[in-house]
Amino acid sequence: MPGRGSGKGPSRRTARGAATRERVIATTADLMHRQGVTATTLDQVVDTCGVSKSQLYHYFPDKEALVAEVIATQANRVLSAQKQLIEQLHTMQELDKWRDALVAGLSENGYRCPIGSLANELAGRCDTARRTLAGAFGTWTGDMAGAFARLQDGGELSSEVAAEDLALEVVAALQGGYLLAQTMQDEQPFVLALDMALGWVKAHARTDHQNRPDRPG
């Protein structure tokens, strides 16, 4: 019947189109993560994704629009993964587990932070990209600040230092470590930078929390 055919056809095409668009974004994100934004051309994206130039321009009017989607995709990947790890931080011992998870995944990501790599290349060239990436770093720092606030509420971390300051120091050390590790293709700078930052956090640990009486209520 005509009604059934006309009803299903557009839905299928829309679903296929959405899947193609997401595939282009994911493939471009991987290319740009490996070789950089500038080195990744639209012709390369077309060849790698197996789409036509007209299809690509149908979804993305220019490279800048595609880069914006890549930034959003990479930020979501990193922040979602980090949020899952950070939400588990309730003790100083769990902070060490978070550290170990970052180190374990370092070589798998080519010694790069997907957000940091984009920021290194784009922050000075595109203010829109810079603002988006700054927002991503702000979210990451905010999540870390929430974890440090939990440690303070649990009596494991002194409240004399601002949780927000500790979080910013750790994220800054992370990004510096990623940059040197990527450049040197060696995990040592990352490990040293991260351990230095966490050592500063641990310097504010409370040693009396285990002996304190339980607070009422």
Beta strands, then each sheet from edge to edge (+ up, - down):
end
